[in-house]
């Protein structure tokens, strides 16, 4: 999976298509990501103690990594990622559309 925690991504498919956000968590075994402010789910929580009231919790659910693309904030465009190997043997990620190095 070429998407990492902290990357800015844009949703390219589904009900939140076009939204951008930061990756909060990656689930590489399931090939899923959790993006801030995207795919929100509401959950009703019962009170656990006497005197406490129940509440409604809104949280981000995961979405499949194929439904997001890394977003370049400088060029305002989403792009696929390619892995390049530098001459010293280190791997770098680069956006295919703009040629911008991510890390």
DSSP file (Angstrom, degrees, kcal/mol; ACC not computed):
  #  RESIDUE AA STRUCTURE BP1 BP2  ACC     N-H-->O    O-->H-N    N-H-->O    O-->H-N    TCO  KAPPA ALPHA  PHI   PSI    X-CA   Y-CA   Z-CA
    1    1 A X              0   0    0      0, 0.0    27,-0.1     0, 0.0    30,-0.0   0.000 360.0 360.0 360.0 129.5    0.0    0.0    0.0
    2    2 A X        +     0   0    0     79,-0.1     2,-0.4     2,-0.1    80,-0.0   0.344 360.0  90.5 -96.9   5.8    1.5    3.3   -1.1
    3    3 A X        -     0   0    0     78,-0.0     2,-0.3     4,-0.0    62,-0.0  -0.871  57.7-172.1-104.0 135.6   -0.6    5.5    1.2
    4    4 A X    >   -     0   0    0     -2,-0.4     3,-1.8     1,-0.1    19,-0.3  -0.798  34.6 -79.2-124.9 165.4    0.8    6.3    4.6
    5    5 A X  T 3  S+     0   0    0     -2,-0.3    19,-0.2     1,-0.2     3,-0.1  -0.394 116.2  28.1 -61.5 134.8   -0.4    8.0    7.8
    6    6 A X  T 3  S+     0   0    0     17,-2.2    -1,-0.2     1,-0.3     2,-0.1   0.241  88.0 130.3  96.2 -13.1   -0.2   11.8    7.5
    7    7 A X    <   -     0   0    0     -3,-1.8    16,-2.5    15,-0.1     2,-0.6  -0.422  59.4-125.1 -71.0 148.7   -0.7   11.9    3.7
    8    8 A X  E     -A   22   0A   0     63,-0.3    63,-3.1    14,-0.2     2,-0.3  -0.865  38.6-179.6 -92.9 125.2   -3.3   14.2    2.2
    9    9 A X  E     -AB  21  70A   0     12,-2.9    12,-2.1    -2,-0.6     2,-0.4  -0.849  23.6-142.0-126.3 160.0   -5.7   12.2    0.0
   10   10 A X  E     -AB  20  69A   0     59,-3.0    59,-2.3    -2,-0.3     2,-0.4  -0.976  24.0-123.3-120.6 136.5   -8.7   12.9   -2.1
   11   11 A X  E     - B   0  68A   0      8,-2.7     7,-2.9    -2,-0.4    57,-0.3  -0.648  26.6-179.6 -79.1 129.9  -11.7   10.5   -2.3
   12   12 A X        +     0   0    0     55,-2.9     2,-0.3    -2,-0.4    56,-0.2   0.442  62.5  32.9-110.6  -2.7  -12.3    9.4   -5.9
   13   13 A X  S    S+     0   0    0     54,-0.9     3,-0.3     3,-0.1    -1,-0.2  -0.996  90.5  30.2-153.5 146.4  -15.3    7.1   -5.5
   14   14 A X  S >  S-     0   0    0     -2,-0.3     3,-1.4     1,-0.2    -3,-0.0  -0.516 101.3 -39.0 104.9-169.7  -18.3    6.7   -3.2
   15   15 A X  T 3  S+     0   0    0      1,-0.3    -1,-0.2    -2,-0.2     0, 0.0   0.741 134.8  49.4 -69.4 -23.5  -20.6    9.1   -1.3
   16   16 A X  T >  S+     0   0    0     -3,-0.3     3,-2.1     3,-0.1    -5,-0.3   0.029  79.0 157.2-102.4  25.9  -17.8   11.4   -0.2
   17   17 A X  T <   +     0   0    0     -3,-1.4    -5,-0.2     1,-0.3     3,-0.1  -0.263  64.6  21.8 -56.5 131.5  -16.3   11.7   -3.7
   18   18 A X  T 3  S+     0   0    0     -7,-2.9    -1,-0.3     1,-0.3     2,-0.1   0.181  91.0 125.4  97.4 -15.8  -14.2   14.9   -4.1
   19   19 A X    <   -     0   0    0     -3,-2.1    -8,-2.7    -9,-0.1    -1,-0.3  -0.479  44.7-153.9 -76.8 147.5  -13.5   15.4   -0.4
   20   20 A X  E     +A   10   0A   0    -10,-0.2     2,-0.3    -2,-0.1   -10,-0.2  -0.888  24.4 144.5-119.0 153.7   -9.9   15.7    0.8
   21   21 A X  E     -A    9   0A   0    -12,-2.1   -12,-2.9    -2,-0.3     2,-0.3  -0.979  46.2 -83.9-172.3 173.1   -8.5   14.9    4.2
   22   22 A X  E     -A    8   0A   0     -2,-0.3    14,-2.8   -14,-0.2     2,-0.5  -0.700  43.1-112.7 -93.1 142.0   -5.5   13.6    6.1
   23   23 A X  E     -D   35   0B   0    -16,-2.5   -17,-2.2    -2,-0.3    12,-0.2  -0.628  32.1-179.6 -75.1 120.5   -4.9    9.9    6.6
   24   24 A X  E     +     0   0B   0     10,-2.9     2,-0.3    -2,-0.5    -1,-0.2   0.812  66.4   1.2 -88.4 -35.1   -5.3    9.2   10.4
   25   25 A X  E     -D   34   0B   0      9,-1.3     9,-2.8   -21,-0.1     2,-0.4  -0.992  59.6-147.9-155.4 143.8   -4.7    5.5   10.3
   26   26 A X  E     -D   33   0B   0     -2,-0.3     2,-0.5     7,-0.2     7,-0.2  -0.926   0.7-162.0-114.5 144.5   -3.8    2.8    7.7
   27   27 A X  E >>> +D   32   0B   0      5,-3.3     5,-1.9    -2,-0.4     4,-1.0  -0.782  14.1 177.5-120.6  83.3   -4.9   -0.9    7.9
   28   28 A X  T 345S+     0   0    0     -2,-0.5    -1,-0.1     1,-0.3     3,-0.1   0.798  75.2  57.0 -65.3 -30.7   -2.5   -2.6    5.6
   29   29 A X  T 345S+     0   0    0      1,-0.2    -1,-0.3     2,-0.1    -2,-0.0   0.831 118.3  34.1 -69.3 -29.4   -3.7   -6.1    6.1
   30   30 A X  T <45S-     0   0    0     -3,-0.8    -1,-0.2     2,-0.1    -2,-0.2   0.461 107.6-125.9 -99.9  -4.6   -7.2   -5.1    5.0
   31   31 A X  T  <5 +     0   0    0     -4,-1.0    34,-2.5     1,-0.2    35,-0.3   0.906  66.7 129.5  58.7  46.0   -5.9   -2.5    2.5
   32   32 A X  E   < -DE  27  64B   0     -5,-1.9    -5,-3.3    32,-0.3     2,-0.3  -0.888  41.9-158.5-129.2 157.8   -8.0    0.2    4.1
   33   33 A X  E     -DE  26  63B   0     30,-2.8    30,-2.8    -2,-0.3     2,-0.5  -0.954  14.2-137.8-134.0 153.9   -7.4    3.8    5.4
   34   34 A X  E     -D   25   0B   0     -9,-2.8   -10,-2.9    -2,-0.3    -9,-1.3  -0.970  24.5-164.2-111.5 122.4   -9.2    6.1    7.8
   35   35 A X  E >   -D   23   0B   0     -2,-0.5     3,-1.7    26,-0.5   -12,-0.2  -0.893  26.0-106.8-113.9 136.8   -9.4    9.7    6.5
   36   36 A X  T 3  S+     0   0    0    -14,-2.8   -14,-0.1    -2,-0.4     3,-0.1  -0.407 100.8   1.1 -64.2 124.3  -10.2   12.7    8.7
   37   37 A X  T 3  S+     0   0    0      1,-0.2     2,-0.4    -2,-0.2    -1,-0.3   0.569 108.6 108.5  78.1  10.6  -13.7   14.0    8.0
   38   38 A X  S <  S+     0   0    0     -3,-1.7    23,-0.3     1,-0.2    -3,-0.3  -0.939  74.8  10.4-123.6 143.5  -14.6   11.4    5.5
   39   39 A X  S    S-     0   0    0     -2,-0.4    22,-2.4     1,-0.2    -1,-0.2   0.941  81.4-165.8  59.5  53.0  -17.0    8.4    5.7
   40   40 A X  E     -F   60   0C   0     20,-0.2     2,-0.4    -3,-0.2    20,-0.2  -0.482   8.4-168.0 -75.9 137.9  -18.5    9.6    9.0
   41   41 A X  E     -F   59   0C   0     18,-3.1    18,-2.7    -2,-0.2     2,-0.4  -0.966  11.5-142.0-124.0 140.7  -20.6    7.1   11.0
   42   42 A X  E     -F   58   0C   0     -2,-0.4     2,-0.4    16,-0.2    16,-0.2  -0.853  16.9-171.9-104.5 142.4  -22.8    7.9   14.0
   43   43 A X  E     -F   57   0C   0     14,-2.7    14,-3.3    -2,-0.4     2,-0.6  -0.999  19.0-136.5-135.4 133.5  -23.1    5.6   16.9
   44   44 A X  E     -F   56   0C   0     -2,-0.4     2,-0.5    12,-0.2    12,-0.2  -0.812  21.5-158.9 -92.7 122.9  -25.5    5.8   19.9
   45   45 A X  E     -F   55   0C   0     10,-3.1    10,-1.8    -2,-0.6     2,-0.1  -0.888   9.0-137.5-108.0 127.5  -23.7    5.1   23.2
   46   46 A X        -     0   0    0     -2,-0.5     2,-0.1     8,-0.2     7,-0.1  -0.444  33.2 -95.1 -76.4 153.8  -25.7    4.0   26.2
   47   47 A X        -     0   0    0      5,-0.1     7,-0.1     1,-0.1    -1,-0.1  -0.468  31.2-164.8 -68.0 142.0  -24.8    5.4   29.6
   48   48 A X        +     0   0    0      5,-0.2     2,-0.3    -2,-0.1    -1,-0.1   0.673  67.9  38.2-101.7 -21.2  -22.4    3.2   31.6
   49   49 A X  S >  S-     0   0    0      4,-0.1     3,-1.4     1,-0.0     2,-0.1  -0.853  94.3 -87.8-126.7 162.8  -22.9    4.8   35.1
   50   50 A X  T 3  S+     0   0    0     -2,-0.3     3,-0.1     1,-0.2    -2,-0.1  -0.460 113.6  21.3 -66.8 139.7  -25.8    6.1   37.1
   51   51 A X  T 3  S+     0   0    0      1,-0.3     2,-0.3    -2,-0.1    -1,-0.2   0.256  96.9 115.8  86.3 -13.6  -26.4    9.8   36.4
   52   52 A X    <   -     0   0    0     -3,-1.4    -1,-0.3     1,-0.0     2,-0.3  -0.679  58.5-138.6 -88.5 143.1  -24.6    9.7   33.1
   53   53 A X        -     0   0    0     -2,-0.3    -5,-0.2    -3,-0.1    -4,-0.1  -0.716  19.6-108.6-100.3 153.7  -26.6   10.5   30.0
   54   54 A X        -     0   0    0     -2,-0.3     2,-0.3    -7,-0.1    -8,-0.2  -0.260  38.6-164.4 -70.3 166.1  -26.3    8.6   26.7
   55   55 A X  E     -F   45   0C   0    -10,-1.8   -10,-3.1     2,-0.0     2,-0.5  -0.949  22.7-117.1-149.0 166.4  -24.7   10.3   23.7
   56   56 A X  E     -F   44   0C   0     -2,-0.3     2,-0.5   -12,-0.2   -12,-0.2  -0.953  28.9-159.5-110.6 122.6  -24.3   10.2   20.0
   57   57 A X  E     -F   43   0C   0    -14,-3.3   -14,-2.7    -2,-0.5     2,-0.5  -0.880   3.0-159.2-106.3 129.5  -20.7    9.7   18.8
   58   58 A X  E     +F   42   0C   0     -2,-0.5     2,-0.3   -16,-0.2   -16,-0.2  -0.938  24.2 162.1-107.0 125.8  -19.6   10.6   15.3
   59   59 A X  E     -F   41   0C   0    -18,-2.7   -18,-3.1    -2,-0.5     2,-0.3  -0.950  40.4 -99.8-142.1 160.2  -16.4    8.9   14.0
   60   60 A X  E     -F   40   0C   0     -2,-0.3     2,-0.2   -20,-0.2   -20,-0.2  -0.636  32.2-153.5 -82.4 134.1  -14.6    8.2   10.8
   61   61 A X        -     0   0    0    -22,-2.4   -26,-0.5    -2,-0.3   -23,-0.1  -0.677  27.1 -98.3 -99.2 161.2  -15.0    4.7    9.4
   62   62 A X        -     0   0    0     -2,-0.2     2,-0.3   -28,-0.2   -28,-0.2  -0.389  34.4-163.6 -77.3 156.3  -12.4    3.1    7.1
   63   63 A X  E     -E   33   0B   0    -30,-2.8   -30,-2.8    -2,-0.1     5,-0.1  -0.960  33.5 -85.1-135.7 158.4  -12.6    3.1    3.4
   64   64 A X  E >   -E   32   0B   0     -2,-0.3     3,-1.8   -32,-0.2   -32,-0.3  -0.303  31.7-128.6 -66.8 142.8  -10.7    1.0    0.8
   65   65 A X  G >  S+     0   0    0    -34,-2.5     3,-1.2     1,-0.3    -1,-0.1   0.727 105.4  65.9 -65.4 -22.3   -7.4    2.3   -0.3
   66   66 A X  G 3  S+     0   0    0    -35,-0.3    -1,-0.3     1,-0.2    -2,-0.1   0.650  92.6  63.4 -74.0 -12.8   -8.3    2.0   -3.9
   67   67 A X  G <  S+     0   0    0     -3,-1.8   -55,-2.9   -56,-0.1   -54,-0.9   0.368  99.2  62.5 -92.3   5.0  -11.0    4.7   -3.4
   68   68 A X  E <   -B   11   0A   0     -3,-1.2     2,-0.3   -57,-0.3   -57,-0.2  -0.951  59.8-164.4-129.6 151.5   -8.4    7.4   -2.5
   69   69 A X  E     -B   10   0A   0    -59,-2.3   -59,-3.0    -2,-0.3     2,-0.2  -0.970  36.2 -99.0-129.1 147.7   -5.5    9.1   -4.4
   70   70 A X  E     -BC   9  79A   0      9,-0.8     9,-2.5    -2,-0.3     2,-0.5  -0.463  40.5-143.1 -67.3 136.0   -2.7   11.2   -2.9
   71   71 A X  E     - C   0  78A   0    -63,-3.1     2,-0.7     7,-0.2   -63,-0.3  -0.883   2.6-142.0-110.1 127.8   -3.5   14.9   -3.3
   72   72 A X  E  >> - C   0  77A   0      5,-2.9     4,-1.5    -2,-0.5     5,-1.1  -0.795   9.7-167.2 -87.6 114.1   -0.9   17.5   -4.0
   73   73 A X  T  45S+     0   0    0     -2,-0.7    -1,-0.2     2,-0.2     5,-0.0   0.774  86.2  55.1 -73.2 -25.0   -1.7   20.6   -2.0
   74   74 A X  T  45S+     0   0    0      1,-0.2    -1,-0.2     3,-0.1    -2,-0.0   0.930 121.7  25.7 -72.6 -45.6    0.7   22.7   -4.0
   75   75 A X  T  45S-     0   0    0      2,-0.2    -2,-0.2     0, 0.0    -1,-0.2   0.517  99.6-130.1 -96.7  -7.2   -0.7   21.9   -7.5
   76   76 A X  T  <5 +     0   0    0     -4,-1.5     2,-0.3     1,-0.2    -3,-0.2   0.910  67.3 117.5  57.6  46.7   -4.3   21.1   -6.3
   77   77 A X  E   < -C   72   0A   0     -5,-1.1    -5,-2.9     2,-0.0     2,-0.3  -0.997  61.2-130.1-143.8 145.8   -4.4   17.8   -8.2
   78   78 A X  E     +C   71   0A   0     -2,-0.3     2,-0.3    -7,-0.2    -7,-0.2  -0.730  34.8 173.4 -93.4 145.9   -4.8   14.1   -7.2
   79   79 A X  E     -C   70   0A   0     -9,-2.5    -9,-0.8    -2,-0.3     2,-0.1  -0.979  33.1-104.5-150.0 158.0   -2.3   11.7   -8.7
   80   80 A X        -     0   0    0     -2,-0.3    16,-2.4   -11,-0.1     2,-0.4  -0.365  39.9-120.9 -76.1 167.1   -1.1    8.1   -8.6
   81   81 A X  E     -G   95   0D   0     14,-0.2     2,-0.4    15,-0.1    14,-0.2  -0.908  21.9-167.4-116.1 137.7    2.1    7.3   -6.8
   82   82 A X  E     -G   94   0D   0     12,-2.9    12,-2.5    -2,-0.4     2,-0.5  -0.950  18.3-132.1-120.3 147.2    5.2    5.6   -8.2
   83   83 A X  E     -G   93   0D   0     -2,-0.4     2,-0.4    10,-0.2    10,-0.2  -0.841  25.3-173.6 -97.0 129.1    8.1    4.2   -6.2
   84   84 A X  E     -G   92   0D   0      8,-2.7     8,-2.9    -2,-0.5     2,-0.6  -0.920  18.0-137.7-121.3 149.8   11.6    5.2   -7.4
   85   85 A X  E     -G   91   0D   0     -2,-0.4     6,-0.2     6,-0.2     5,-0.0  -0.933  19.6-140.8-109.7 121.1   14.9    4.0   -6.1
   86   86 A X    >   -     0   0    0      4,-3.1     3,-1.6    -2,-0.6     6,-0.0  -0.192  29.5-102.1 -71.4 169.3   17.6    6.6   -5.6
   87   87 A X  T 3  S+     0   0    0      1,-0.3    -1,-0.1     2,-0.1    -2,-0.0   0.786 122.8  56.8 -65.0 -27.8   21.2    5.9   -6.5
   88   88 A X  T 3  S-     0   0    0      2,-0.1    -1,-0.3     1,-0.0    -2,-0.0   0.421 123.2-104.4 -85.5   3.9   22.1    5.4   -2.9
   89   89 A X  S <  S+     0   0    0     -3,-1.6     2,-0.2     1,-0.3    -2,-0.1   0.431  75.8 134.7  94.4   0.5   19.5    2.6   -2.7
   90   90 A X        -     0   0    0     -5,-0.0    -4,-3.1     1,-0.0     2,-0.4  -0.591  51.9-127.0 -85.0 146.6   16.7    4.5   -0.8
   91   91 A X  E     -G   85   0D   0     -2,-0.2     2,-0.3    -6,-0.2    -6,-0.2  -0.747  27.4-175.5 -93.0 138.0   13.1    4.2   -1.9
   92   92 A X  E     -G   84   0D   0     -8,-2.9    -8,-2.7    -2,-0.4     2,-0.4  -0.929  20.7-131.2-128.1 153.4   11.2    7.4   -2.5
   93   93 A X  E     -G   83   0D   0     -2,-0.3     9,-2.8   -10,-0.2    10,-0.8  -0.894  27.3-178.2-104.8 137.6    7.5    8.0   -3.4
   94   94 A X  E     -GH  82 101D   0    -12,-2.5   -12,-2.9    -2,-0.4     2,-0.3  -0.992  29.3-116.6-137.0 141.7    6.7   10.4   -6.3
   95   95 A X  E  >  -G   81   0D   0      5,-2.6     4,-1.8    -2,-0.4   -14,-0.2  -0.617  19.0-147.4 -76.2 133.1    3.5   11.7   -7.8
   96   96 A X  T  4 S+     0   0    0    -16,-2.4    -1,-0.1    -2,-0.3   -15,-0.1   0.868  92.6  48.4 -69.9 -36.4    3.1   10.6  -11.4
   97   97 A X  T  4 S+     0   0    0    -17,-0.4    -1,-0.2     1,-0.1   -16,-0.1   0.905 128.3  18.5 -73.2 -42.1    1.2   13.6  -12.6
   98   98 A X  T  4 S-     0   0    0      2,-0.1    -2,-0.2   -21,-0.1    -1,-0.1   0.635  90.9-128.1-106.7 -17.0    3.4   16.4  -11.1
   99   99 A X     <  +     0   0    0     -4,-1.8     2,-0.2     1,-0.3    -3,-0.1   0.569  54.3 154.6  78.1   8.1    6.7   14.6  -10.4
  100  100 A X        -     0   0    0     -5,-0.1    -5,-2.6    -6,-0.1     2,-0.3  -0.518  43.7-127.5 -74.9 132.0    6.6   15.9   -6.9
  101  101 A X  B     -H   94   0D   0     -2,-0.2    -7,-0.2    -7,-0.2    -1,-0.1  -0.642  17.7-167.5 -79.3 133.6    8.5   13.9   -4.3
  102  102 A X              0   0    0     -9,-2.8    -1,-0.2    -2,-0.3    -8,-0.1   0.895 360.0 360.0 -87.7 -46.0    6.4   13.0   -1.2
  103  103 A X              0   0    0    -10,-0.8    -9,-0.1     0, 0.0    -2,-0.1   0.331 360.0 360.0-150.3 360.0    9.2   11.8    1.0
